[in-house]
Every structure is written in C-alpha cells, then in structure tokens.
Amino acid sequence: MASSSSSSKTGLKKMLTLKSSDGDEFELEESIVIQCQTIKHMVEDGFSLIPLQNVDTKTLTKIIEYMKKHAEKTESNKEEIKNFNKEFVKGSFDDQFELVSAANYLHINGLMDLLCQSIADRINNKSVRAVREIFNISNDYTPDEEEKVRDEHKWAHEGGEFDESLD
Amino acid sequence: MGVRSIIPNLPEDIINSILLELPVKSLLRFKSICKSWCCSIDDLEFMKSHLHKSSTDISRQKILFVDVVARKIRYDCSIKVLSTEASISADSKVVSVDQPDIMGFHSNVQVSSCGGLIFIYRLRDSMILWNPAIQKYKLIPEPHLLQQESCFVRPIFGFAYDFVAEDYKVLCVHKVTRDDTTYPRYLVEIYSVKNQSWRTIDNIFPVPTDFPLHVYNDPVSLNGVIHIMANSFEGDVEEFEHWVISFHLADDKFIVTPLPYDCGEHLKLCAFRDRVCLIGTVGKEISIWLLEKDGKTWNNITKFPALGTVIGKPMYSGNIKFVKEYGNIGDVICVKDNRNVLWRKNDGRFIEYNAQKNEYTEFKLKEIPLFSVQKTLYVESLVSLKIPWD
C-alpha cells in the first residue's frame, strides 16, 4: 500500500540508509522501513541516513529480515508469513530480549506483539526459579515475604511440575 | 551466569508487554518472582489492559459449562463446572473448575458473564459473583421484592459493567401480576456491587405493545448495556412482533429497538465482536444479523442452510411432531476468528459450519454432558472488586 503511493509519485523507489551501533550501514527501500514508526517519523522530518545507536548489527540484520518479509504480506501468503514468524522466534532468550528491546525502541508493533507472545508462551510453564534466571532477576523477597505471596495463591503453584530448563 | 549478567534487565514497559500475554494462573504464580513483577501484576491499569486484551481476542475467550447433576440417593443435586476454549474443536482440552464452596445444591441455576466475572443466579437463594481465574467470590443478596413475595414469575436477571460508575451491576426485572388488572406491571431493581445495595425503580420498564408481552431470559450484556429480547402476538394484525429492550446502566434508561420484520423463528440474542447479534431461522435458512452502531439498523451478515437439511435430520417446519422430537435446533456458541460458526445442537453435539466451503463438521466432547447444561462465554481476568471478597 505504502510502496505504491510513494513510488508512483516519484517513479523511483526512494532508498534509506540505516546505520547500526557497530557502524554498519544497510540500504533499504523506504516502503520497507516505514513499518517502523520511529524511522517513519525521522523520514517525515527529512532524514535519509538513520543512525540507530541502540541496535547492533546482529539485531538489525534480523529486524531487516523481518521487515522485508512482512512488506511482502498479501492476502494469499498468510501461511508463508505464519511459518516465517514461527522460525523467527526460535532463537535463544537473550537474542529474543535483544530483539524485543529493539522492536520496542523502533516501534514496530507487529514484531513487538509477535515477540512478547512468543516469550510469554515460552515462560508460561517454567518454574519461578527458571524465570528469575532467564530474566536475570535477583529475588528481593525475604523468605517470610516470599512465603506470604505464595500463600495468597497457593493453588496457582500446584498442579503438576514446572519446567526448570533455561531455554 | 557470567556472560548473562552483561545483558541489562529488560525495562518495565517491555516486561509488562510480555506479562500481558500470560494466562491468569501463571501471573499469580509469577508474583513470586520479585517485588517489581508483583507490583506490575497487582496494578489496576495492568488488570484493565489484561482484561481488554483477553476480551478482544477470541482465542483467549473461554466457555464455562455449569451442569446440575442430580444425585440418585438423596433428593438433591451437585454442580459441576467445566471450562474450555470458546473456539471449541474436537481436540479442545476440557478442565474442571474449582467452584466456590458455597455453591451448594441447586437444581435451578443460571449463569452469565461480563468483564471477567461470572454471575450465578440461584432460585430462592443469594446470588454469586465469581472470578474463577483467581478463585474468589462474593455473595449478592436477593432483591427486596423477591424476598417479600412469592406470586412473581421468575424475574429476568442481567449482569454488566458500568464504565461510568466503574461498578459491576445486576439488573432484575420483575413481572408483577395483580388481581385487579389484566396486564402486568414491571418493576426494576438494580444492585450496585460497589455500594452493596439494591435500589428499586418503578415505572421505567417500557412495554411497546398493548398486547401481552413475553420477555425472554438470557439477556446479553455488552459495553455497559443489557439487552433483553421480548415479543408479543399482535392480535390486530395477527403477527408476532419482536423487540430488543436495552437498559443503559450509566443513566438508568431503557431503549426499545424493533427486530427486523423478517427475522424468523427460534430467535437468539448473543454478542459478537462487541456488537449485539441476532440469530434466527427463516424457512430453511439460518440468518445472522448485527445491530449497527446507530442502535437501530439490523444488518444481515450471513445466511446458511439450517442444520437439519445438511446432517440428515428433518427441518423445523412448524411441525409439532418435530418440535417434540428435536426441540429447537440449538444454540450458537460463537463465531470463530476464521468466521466459522460454532453451534451446539440440542442433542449436545457441536457443529462447526464453514461458510466459505458450505461444510459442516460435527463432533462431541466426551467430558461435557450432553444435556441440561448452562453455559456462558467468559474471559479469565485478574479482576478484583472494590469491596472485599467473601
């Protein structure tokens, strides 16, 4: 939709350059990049070289891969996009956290939803201990406080074994 | 661990976005992770966002079955509560839900749901407001009039959330038949959960006809409005007329909307994607209408052949024998995300109708009893009341 309106006006595809925090530059069509609200606003302000100080090359490469695929989205390739999304969220938790931080900073809503959903699905059945470790959170409860919080909803801690693995 | 600690913790807004995608039971468990997660999960705004997300996403909606099981040895009944996803399929997982310990032995219960809570009416007993996801309940006393008199027919109960007063409310419409008049009078009582009291309003229930009015049970509650279906046989034109009588909680007002004149028989009101929806059988077809945002226009969104013709059972044709054998044709549960219509037949089987391919699939869930079950769509929520639970 966006690509047809911008290219029909100029006859040429407008290109933009994204620069990662490692200094690598990526040239992309504007129509692909404007899925990202943060960049869209910068483009509207007249920028064509966009420095992204919070996004490293590894993460930016993945994000560009996502935006390219989703720019192709039509009525007929829903299944293909679905499979792409499935593969896209398969990385380690640390990779997912890097991506979700970048998606949040760049305001790519679809990617943000996808990542939050997949992280939530992956931790849903994990033990409290495993989740603390995965998110690098230290337990700031005293043993008494922790027991009190747990007792409030004891039943939620029951009903089967929770997953202790960290991946 | 050494490598991991390089990665900074995720900021609170991202953690919140992830938490919003989790089911209630996991959220309650994850309150034990640390103080900041506990604060996020207990936050009122978080509770509202979580409820909103669940209410607008059909894949997060559930269906609750309340079954009354008669016990053979003693003359009483026990109640069994089951839950499964609203988009039921043959492999849906059915779980048993822990019911409030005061549920008791009732043969006559009616359930409805709104804003993450379940409302249970029990004949001649207090009513129950219940959040099954956090396992809390609150008893609601019977309305004044119901306690005083026994000559009323069973009242109509509606349950909804008043967004203006930020309060859950129960609407009770009594039909009062007096000896000295032919036509009944209707009394309205409203319970405010926040104030924990009933309030009576006389003379506001609109009666759109001079002929006897029949008011249907099972009102539909949506966005602070309770919709009740009613009809009457108009003697002068010898036809049935139907209306939806909608009660707006915010300003205590009733509004009457006529149903489409060609809406047919076996009418059923339900809610679909934030709109009031009417389902009826016209000839050999089932029709579904949506009430437009103007609150007056009914828009026919789909028609499909009635089930009987497709699955080899006789169609309803005004034939008394058929009605005796099959009752009415059943009950729509929901319209799935893919626009397939999910149906429950009177024999307890489920039907999924694919409108695009005009195909029906029929299945049964063995955990769900075939007959006499009350059901309601609901969403799991962290909703707590402004007053203490019982």
Interface residues (C-beta under 8 A of the other chain):
Chain A: D94 F97 E98 V100 S101 N104 M112 C116 Q117 I119 A120 D121 I123 N124 N125 V128 V131 R132 E133 F135 N136 I137 S138 N139 D140 Y141 E146 V149 R150 E152 H153 W155 A156 H157
Chain B: R4 S5 I7 N9 L10 P11 D13 I14 I15 S17 I18 L19 L20 E21 L22 P23 K25 S26 L28 R29 F30 K31 S32 I33 C34 K35 W37 C38 D98 I134 Q135
